[in-house]
Amino acid sequence: METDTLHIFENTLLSEEIRHLIAEKRWTALSSKRIEWIEPELVVPELVEVLLTLERTDRVLFFRALPKYLAADVFAYLEADDRDDLLSALNDQEVKRLLADLEPDERTELLEELPGQVTQRLLNFLSPEDLKEARQLLGYPEESVGRLMTPDYVAVRPEWTVARALTHIRNKSKSPVTIDIIYVHDNNWKLIDALALKTFILADPDATVESLMDYSFVAISAYEDREEAVYMIQRYNSVALPVVDSAGILIGMVTVDDVFDVAEEEVTEDFQLSAAVVPFQTGYWQTSVWRLYRSRVGWLAALVLVSLVSSGVMAAFEDILERAVALSFFIPLLIGAAGNTGSQSATLMIRSIGTGDVELRQWWRALAREILVGLALGISLGALALVLGVVRESLAIGAVVSLSMLAMLFITNLLGMSLPFLLIRLNLDPASASGPLVASIADAIGLLVYFSIAGQVLRFFPSGG
């Protein structure tokens, strides 16, 4: 073994003294000696080559003897299987120190490659700052549960007695965010149950944990959207949800405190989107004037362009307006009613989708209901418009306004209901179906409907009366 190791160092950049210390496995001398290493990027590949030639026990001793700044570089250079093997041989303090020394991208690469049960162990060793950074870089989507979860939870084994489990819970009680729910996992850290703390307190101390289990629990994937966590905690009235990876391995949990914050952020974002404002994360007073301006000007400019369609419609029907000037008196009334109806429908649907009351696959049921609602609204307000038109002008104008009101409210009601579903299909936030957007689209559609109906009705009343 010594000859092989020395052979590796022929014509290398490592000093003769270092080569002999490694070849003779004098790890203490190697560790205590103030070694002046050559450029790390030059010697790291050689050190990795040496490490891989050693027996498993010697690998750990060799790795422990490396200077701190080199150990992290050597570890990052290893292949995934070799990293796993080395990590399993290090104690908790050594792992914690190693993780702190790794660069963020190297730490992320390590966590991504490891099995779920190893990842959750390592996450417990990170400082709050490193933990936040690791979750952001770990490959979880930005709005996912993985970005929200904490690895601080209490888990027990099914073969333990209740007494042993309670001792474990007491020992862990200072670190977890909550101990109201105790998770049960198998030998591979696969989640198999979630039990209330009171179940352990009331149970016979000599009973096994397995005897308390019913294998009935609710878990959420780390890749699930965080809004789903809000919905599930509300639905199941739970204080916490276990988070698992694709293999069902327990890797963390989200608490009711976490989802309260998420719910507040999501509602705020929906309010901003519904007002055609680009969402901003800070409070109003903490947001600069420039940021407030940028969050609004884009939408307003886009809505101005949409409104140009309305101007084009009026220009196209200029001859009808000249024949019956009275039609212009009712334009604000009609487009206002149409815009309000569309905004009402969109707001109701956005909120229903947000609370989980309406799902994407139920769009056709919602459509059927809104057809009836739109017809009822159109007939009711159409009758009122008929009276206003006759009193204000004539029967002909009253008929035009009444039929236009019916058609416009029916169409814009379906528009407001459908737009959130369309945005979901396009992977956009349904809250983007804002009131101003719906109203601007309703204006253009409403004017087109209004003048089209007017053109047909006034053919029978050439004088407009």
C-alpha positions as CSV (number, residue, x, y, z in Angstrom):
1,M,0.0,0.0,0.0
2,E,2.8,2.4,0.9
3,T,4.6,1.7,-2.4
4,D,1.4,2.4,-4.4
5,T,0.7,5.6,-2.5
6,L,4.2,6.8,-3.0
7,H,4.0,6.0,-6.7
8,I,1.0,8.2,-7.0
9,F,3.1,11.2,-5.8
10,E,5.9,10.8,-8.3
11,N,6.4,14.1,-10.1
12,T,3.6,15.8,-8.2
13,L,3.4,19.3,-6.7
14,L,3.2,18.0,-3.1
15,S,6.4,18.3,-1.0
16,E,8.5,15.2,-0.2
17,E,7.7,15.6,3.5
18,I,3.9,15.6,2.9
19,R,4.2,12.6,0.6
20,H,5.9,10.6,3.3
21,L,3.5,11.6,6.1
22,I,0.6,10.4,3.9
23,A,2.3,7.2,2.8
24,E,3.2,6.3,6.4
25,K,-0.4,7.2,7.5
26,R,0.9,9.6,10.1
27,W,-2.3,11.5,10.3
28,T,-1.6,13.2,13.7
29,A,1.7,14.6,12.4
30,L,0.0,15.7,9.2
31,S,-2.7,17.5,11.1
32,S,-0.5,19.2,13.7
33,K,2.1,20.3,11.2
34,R,1.8,23.9,9.7
35,I,1.7,22.8,6.1
36,E,2.4,25.4,3.4
37,W,0.3,23.9,0.7
38,I,0.8,24.8,-3.0
39,E,-2.1,26.5,-4.8
40,P,-5.3,24.6,-3.8
41,E,-6.6,24.2,-7.3
42,L,-3.4,22.4,-8.2
43,V,-3.1,20.0,-5.3
44,V,-6.8,19.2,-4.7
45,P,-7.0,16.6,-7.6
46,E,-3.9,14.9,-6.2
47,L,-5.3,14.8,-2.7
48,V,-8.5,13.3,-3.9
49,E,-6.6,10.7,-5.8
50,V,-4.7,9.8,-2.6
51,L,-7.9,9.7,-0.5
52,L,-9.5,7.3,-2.9
53,T,-6.6,4.9,-2.7
54,L,-6.9,4.6,1.1
55,E,-9.0,2.2,3.1
56,R,-12.3,3.6,4.4
57,T,-11.0,4.2,8.0
58,D,-7.8,5.8,6.7
59,R,-9.9,8.0,4.4
60,V,-11.6,9.6,7.3
61,L,-8.4,10.1,9.2
62,F,-6.7,11.6,6.2
63,F,-9.7,13.9,5.6
64,R,-9.7,15.0,9.2
65,A,-6.0,15.9,8.9
66,L,-6.4,18.2,6.0
67,P,-6.4,22.0,6.6
68,K,-9.9,23.4,7.0
69,Y,-9.8,25.4,3.8
70,L,-8.6,22.4,1.8
71,A,-11.0,19.9,3.3
72,A,-14.1,21.6,1.8
73,D,-12.4,21.8,-1.7
74,V,-11.4,18.1,-1.6
75,F,-14.9,17.1,-0.5
76,A,-16.5,19.2,-3.3
77,Y,-14.2,17.5,-5.9
78,L,-15.4,14.0,-4.9
79,E,-18.0,12.0,-6.9
80,A,-21.5,11.7,-5.3
81,D,-20.9,8.1,-4.1
82,D,-17.6,8.9,-2.5
83,R,-19.2,12.0,-0.8
84,D,-22.0,9.8,0.7
85,D,-19.5,7.3,2.0
86,L,-17.3,9.9,3.6
87,L,-20.3,11.8,5.2
88,S,-21.5,8.6,6.8
89,A,-18.2,8.1,8.5
90,L,-17.9,11.7,9.9
91,N,-19.4,12.7,13.2
92,D,-22.1,15.4,13.5
93,Q,-19.7,18.2,14.5
94,E,-17.4,17.4,11.5
95,V,-20.4,17.3,9.1
96,K,-21.6,20.6,10.5
97,R,-18.2,22.3,10.1
98,L,-17.8,20.8,6.6
99,L,-21.2,22.2,5.5
100,A,-20.3,25.6,6.8
101,D,-17.1,25.6,4.9
102,L,-18.6,24.6,1.5
103,E,-19.5,27.2,-1.0
104,P,-23.3,27.7,-1.5
105,D,-23.4,26.1,-4.9
106,E,-21.2,23.2,-3.7
107,R,-23.5,22.7,-0.7
108,T,-26.6,22.8,-3.0
109,E,-25.1,20.2,-5.3
110,L,-24.3,18.0,-2.4
111,L,-27.9,18.2,-1.0
112,E,-29.5,17.6,-4.4
113,E,-27.5,14.4,-4.9
114,L,-28.1,12.9,-1.5
115,P,-31.0,10.6,-0.5
116,G,-33.9,12.4,1.3
117,Q,-33.0,10.9,4.7
118,V,-29.4,12.2,4.5
119,T,-30.6,15.6,3.2
120,Q,-32.9,16.1,6.2
121,R,-30.0,15.2,8.6
122,L,-27.7,17.6,7.0
123,L,-30.2,20.5,6.9
124,N,-30.3,20.2,10.7
125,F,-26.6,21.1,10.9
126,L,-27.0,24.4,9.0
127,S,-27.2,27.8,10.6
128,P,-30.4,29.8,10.0
129,E,-28.7,31.9,7.3
130,D,-27.2,28.8,5.6
131,L,-30.5,26.9,5.8
132,K,-32.4,29.8,4.1
133,E,-29.8,29.9,1.4
134,A,-29.7,26.1,1.0
135,R,-33.5,26.0,0.5
136,Q,-33.4,28.7,-2.1
137,L,-30.7,26.9,-4.0
138,L,-31.8,23.4,-3.5
139,G,-33.8,23.2,-6.7
140,Y,-37.2,23.8,-5.1
141,P,-39.4,26.1,-7.1
142,E,-39.6,29.7,-5.8
143,E,-43.2,29.4,-4.5
144,S,-42.9,25.8,-3.4
145,V,-43.3,24.2,0.1
146,G,-39.6,23.3,0.0
147,R,-38.7,26.9,0.3
148,L,-41.0,27.2,3.3
149,M,-40.3,24.1,5.3
150,T,-38.2,23.7,8.4
151,P,-36.1,20.5,9.3
152,D,-36.8,21.1,13.0
153,Y,-39.4,18.4,13.9
154,V,-39.6,15.4,16.3
155,A,-39.8,11.9,14.8
156,V,-39.8,8.5,16.5
157,R,-39.6,4.9,15.5
158,P,-42.5,2.4,15.6
159,E,-40.7,-0.2,17.6
160,W,-39.9,2.2,20.4
161,T,-41.8,2.1,23.7
162,V,-44.0,5.2,24.6
163,A,-41.6,5.8,27.5
164,R,-38.6,5.9,25.2
165,A,-40.5,8.1,22.7
166,L,-41.4,10.6,25.5
167,T,-37.8,10.8,26.6
168,H,-36.8,11.5,23.0
169,I,-39.5,14.2,22.7
170,R,-38.2,15.9,25.9
171,N,-34.7,15.9,24.7
172,K,-35.7,17.4,21.4
173,S,-38.3,19.8,22.8
174,K,-36.0,22.9,22.7
175,S,-35.2,22.8,19.0
176,P,-38.4,22.1,17.0
177,V,-40.9,24.8,16.1
178,T,-43.7,22.7,17.4
179,I,-44.0,19.3,19.2
180,D,-47.8,19.1,19.0
181,I,-47.4,16.5,16.2
182,I,-44.9,13.6,16.4
183,Y,-43.9,11.9,13.2
184,V,-43.2,8.2,12.9
185,H,-40.7,6.9,10.3
186,D,-39.3,3.6,9.4
187,N,-35.6,2.6,9.1
188,N,-35.2,4.5,5.8
189,W,-36.9,7.7,7.2
190,K,-40.0,7.1,5.2
191,L,-43.0,8.7,6.9
192,I,-45.5,6.1,8.1
193,D,-47.7,8.1,10.6
194,A,-48.3,11.4,12.4
195,L,-49.6,11.3,15.9
196,A,-50.7,14.0,18.3
197,L,-48.5,14.6,21.4
198,K,-51.4,13.9,23.7
199,T,-51.6,10.3,22.3
200,F,-48.2,9.6,23.8
201,I,-49.0,11.3,27.1
202,L,-52.2,9.3,27.6
203,A,-50.7,6.0,26.5
204,D,-49.2,3.2,28.6
205,P,-45.5,3.9,28.9
206,D,-44.7,0.2,28.1
207,A,-46.8,0.2,24.9
208,T,-45.0,0.4,21.6
209,V,-45.4,3.4,19.3
210,E,-46.7,1.0,16.7
211,S,-49.6,0.1,18.9
212,L,-50.8,3.7,18.8
213,M,-50.6,4.0,15.0
214,D,-53.4,4.0,12.6
215,Y,-51.3,4.8,9.5
216,S,-53.6,7.7,8.7
217,F,-51.9,11.0,8.0
218,V,-51.7,13.8,5.5
219,A,-48.4,14.9,4.0
220,I,-47.3,17.4,1.4
221,S,-44.6,17.2,-1.3
222,A,-41.7,19.6,-1.0
223,Y,-42.4,20.6,-4.7
224,E,-46.0,21.5,-4.1
225,D,-47.1,25.1,-4.4
226,R,-47.1,26.8,-1.0
227,E,-50.7,27.8,-1.5
228,E,-51.6,24.1,-1.3
229,A,-50.0,24.0,2.2
230,V,-52.4,26.9,3.2
231,Y,-55.3,25.0,1.8
232,M,-54.4,21.7,3.4
233,I,-53.8,23.2,6.9
234,Q,-57.1,25.0,6.7
235,R,-58.9,21.9,5.4
236,Y,-57.5,19.4,8.0
237,N,-57.4,22.0,10.8
238,S,-53.8,21.0,11.6
239,V,-51.0,23.0,13.3
240,A,-48.3,21.4,11.0
241,L,-47.9,19.4,7.9
242,P,-45.0,16.9,7.3
243,V,-43.0,17.5,4.1
244,V,-41.8,14.6,2.1
245,D,-39.7,14.0,-1.1
246,S,-40.8,12.0,-4.1
247,A,-40.0,8.8,-2.3
248,G,-42.0,9.6,0.8
249,I,-39.0,10.4,2.9
250,L,-39.7,12.8,5.7
251,I,-37.5,15.9,5.1
252,G,-39.3,18.7,7.1
253,M,-42.5,20.3,8.1
254,V,-44.5,23.5,7.6
255,T,-46.4,25.0,10.5
256,V,-49.6,27.1,10.7
257,D,-47.4,30.1,11.5
258,D,-45.6,29.7,8.2
259,V,-48.8,29.4,6.2
260,F,-50.4,32.4,7.9
261,D,-47.6,34.5,6.5
262,V,-48.0,32.9,3.1
263,A,-51.8,33.4,3.2
264,E,-51.3,37.1,4.0
265,E,-48.8,37.5,1.2
266,E,-51.0,35.7,-1.3
267,V,-54.1,37.8,-0.4
268,T,-52.1,41.0,-0.7
269,E,-50.7,39.9,-4.1
270,D,-54.2,39.0,-5.3
271,F,-55.5,42.4,-4.2
272,Q,-52.7,44.1,-6.0
273,L,-53.1,42.1,-9.2
274,S,-56.9,42.7,-9.1
275,A,-56.2,46.4,-9.2
276,A,-53.8,46.0,-12.1
277,V,-50.7,46.6,-10.0
278,V,-47.6,44.5,-10.3
279,P,-47.2,42.9,-6.8
280,F,-44.4,44.2,-4.5
281,Q,-43.4,42.4,-1.4
282,T,-42.7,45.2,1.0
283,G,-45.2,47.4,2.8
284,Y,-46.6,50.6,1.3
285,W,-44.4,52.9,3.3
286,Q,-41.3,50.7,2.8
287,T,-41.8,50.8,-1.0
288,S,-40.1,53.7,-2.8
289,V,-42.0,56.1,-5.0
290,W,-40.1,54.8,-8.0
291,R,-41.2,51.2,-7.2
292,L,-44.8,52.2,-6.8
293,Y,-44.6,54.0,-10.1
294,R,-43.1,51.0,-11.9
295,S,-45.7,48.7,-10.4
296,R,-48.5,50.6,-12.0
297,V,-47.4,52.3,-15.2
298,G,-47.0,49.1,-17.2
299,W,-50.5,48.0,-16.6
300,L,-51.9,51.5,-17.2
301,A,-50.1,51.8,-20.5
302,A,-51.4,48.3,-21.6
303,L,-54.9,49.3,-20.6
304,V,-54.6,52.5,-22.7
305,L,-53.8,50.3,-25.7
306,V,-56.7,48.1,-25.0
307,S,-59.0,51.2,-24.8
308,L,-57.8,52.2,-28.3
309,V,-60.0,49.3,-29.5
310,S,-63.0,51.0,-28.0
311,S,-62.1,54.2,-29.9
312,G,-61.8,52.3,-33.1
313,V,-65.2,50.7,-32.6
314,M,-66.8,54.1,-32.2
315,A,-65.1,55.4,-35.3
316,A,-66.3,52.5,-37.3
317,F,-69.9,53.2,-36.3
318,E,-69.7,56.9,-36.6
319,D,-72.6,57.0,-39.2
320,I,-74.9,55.3,-36.8
321,L,-74.1,57.9,-34.1
322,E,-74.8,60.7,-36.6
323,R,-78.2,59.2,-37.3
324,A,-79.1,58.7,-33.7
325,V,-77.1,61.1,-31.5
326,A,-79.1,59.9,-28.5
327,L,-77.2,56.6,-28.5
328,S,-74.2,58.4,-27.2
329,F,-76.1,59.3,-24.0
330,F,-76.3,55.7,-23.0
331,I,-72.7,54.6,-23.7
332,P,-71.4,55.4,-20.2
333,L,-74.4,53.5,-18.6
334,L,-73.9,50.4,-20.8
335,I,-70.1,50.0,-20.6
336,G,-70.2,50.8,-16.9
337,A,-72.7,48.1,-16.2
338,A,-70.8,45.6,-18.5
339,G,-67.5,46.3,-16.9
340,N,-68.9,46.0,-13.4
341,T,-70.6,42.7,-14.3
342,G,-67.4,41.3,-15.7
343,S,-65.3,42.5,-12.7
344,Q,-67.8,40.9,-10.3
345,S,-67.7,37.6,-12.1
346,A,-63.9,37.6,-12.3
347,T,-63.5,38.5,-8.6
348,L,-65.9,35.8,-7.5
349,M,-64.2,33.1,-9.6
350,I,-60.6,34.2,-8.6
351,R,-61.5,33.9,-4.9
352,S,-63.3,30.6,-5.4
353,I,-60.3,29.2,-7.2
354,G,-58.0,30.6,-4.5
355,T,-59.9,29.0,-1.7
356,G,-60.1,25.6,-3.5
357,D,-63.9,25.9,-3.7
358,V,-63.7,25.7,-7.5
359,E,-61.1,23.5,-9.3
360,L,-59.9,23.8,-12.8
361,R,-61.7,20.6,-13.9
362,Q,-65.0,22.1,-12.8
363,W,-64.9,25.0,-15.2
364,W,-67.8,23.6,-17.2
365,R,-70.0,23.5,-14.1
366,A,-69.1,27.1,-13.3
367,L,-69.8,28.0,-17.0
368,A,-73.3,26.5,-16.8
369,R,-74.1,28.4,-13.6
370,E,-72.8,31.7,-15.0
371,I,-74.8,31.3,-18.2
372,L,-78.0,31.3,-16.0
373,V,-76.7,34.1,-13.8
374,G,-75.7,36.2,-16.9
375,L,-79.1,35.7,-18.5
376,A,-80.9,36.7,-15.3
377,L,-78.8,39.8,-14.8
378,G,-79.2,40.8,-18.5
379,I,-83.0,40.4,-18.5
380,S,-83.4,42.3,-15.2
381,L,-81.2,45.3,-16.1
382,G,-82.4,45.1,-19.7
383,A,-85.9,45.8,-18.6
384,L,-84.7,48.8,-16.5
385,A,-82.7,50.0,-19.5
386,L,-85.9,49.8,-21.7
387,V,-87.8,52.1,-19.4
388,L,-84.9,54.5,-19.2
389,G,-84.5,54.6,-23.0
390,V,-88.2,55.1,-23.7
391,V,-88.5,57.8,-21.1
392,R,-85.3,59.6,-22.2
393,E,-85.7,59.3,-26.0
394,S,-88.0,56.9,-27.8
395,L,-89.2,53.3,-28.2
396,A,-86.5,52.6,-30.8
397,I,-83.7,53.9,-28.5
398,G,-85.2,52.0,-25.6
399,A,-85.2,48.8,-27.6
400,V,-81.5,49.2,-28.6
401,V,-80.4,50.0,-25.0
402,S,-82.4,47.1,-23.6
403,L,-81.2,44.5,-26.0
404,S,-77.6,45.8,-25.7
405,M,-77.8,45.6,-21.9
406,L,-79.0,42.0,-22.0
407,A,-76.3,40.9,-24.5
408,M,-73.5,42.9,-22.9
409,L,-74.1,41.6,-19.4
410,F,-74.4,38.1,-20.6
411,I,-71.2,38.2,-22.6
412,T,-69.1,40.1,-20.0
413,N,-70.3,37.9,-17.2
414,L,-69.0,34.8,-19.1
415,L,-65.8,36.8,-19.9
416,G,-65.1,37.5,-16.3
417,M,-65.8,33.9,-15.3
418,S,-63.7,32.4,-18.1
419,L,-60.6,34.6,-17.9
420,P,-59.2,33.2,-14.6
421,F,-59.4,29.6,-16.0
422,L,-57.7,30.7,-19.2
423,L,-54.8,32.3,-17.3
424,I,-54.4,29.1,-15.2
425,R,-54.1,27.2,-18.5
426,L,-51.4,29.6,-19.5
427,N,-49.6,29.1,-16.2
428,L,-50.3,32.6,-15.1
429,D,-51.8,33.9,-11.8
430,P,-55.6,34.0,-12.2
431,A,-55.7,37.1,-10.1
432,S,-54.2,38.9,-13.2
433,A,-57.8,38.9,-14.5
434,S,-58.0,42.3,-12.8
435,G,-61.0,44.6,-12.7
436,P,-59.4,47.2,-14.9
437,L,-58.4,44.6,-17.5
438,V,-61.9,43.0,-17.6
439,A,-63.5,46.4,-17.7
440,S,-61.3,47.6,-20.6
441,I,-62.0,44.4,-22.6
442,A,-65.7,44.8,-21.7
443,D,-65.7,48.3,-23.1
444,A,-64.5,47.2,-26.5
445,I,-66.9,44.2,-26.7
446,G,-69.8,46.3,-25.3
447,L,-69.5,49.0,-27.8
448,L,-69.3,46.5,-30.7
449,V,-72.4,44.8,-29.4
450,Y,-74.2,48.1,-28.8
451,F,-73.6,49.6,-32.3
452,S,-74.3,46.3,-34.0
453,I,-77.7,46.0,-32.3
454,A,-78.4,49.7,-33.0
455,G,-77.7,49.2,-36.7
456,Q,-80.2,46.4,-36.9
457,V,-82.9,47.9,-34.8
458,L,-82.7,51.4,-36.4
459,R,-83.3,49.9,-39.8
460,F,-86.9,49.5,-38.7
461,F,-87.0,53.0,-37.3
462,P,-85.4,55.2,-39.9
463,S,-86.2,58.4,-38.1
464,G,-84.8,57.1,-34.8
465,G,-88.2,57.3,-33.2
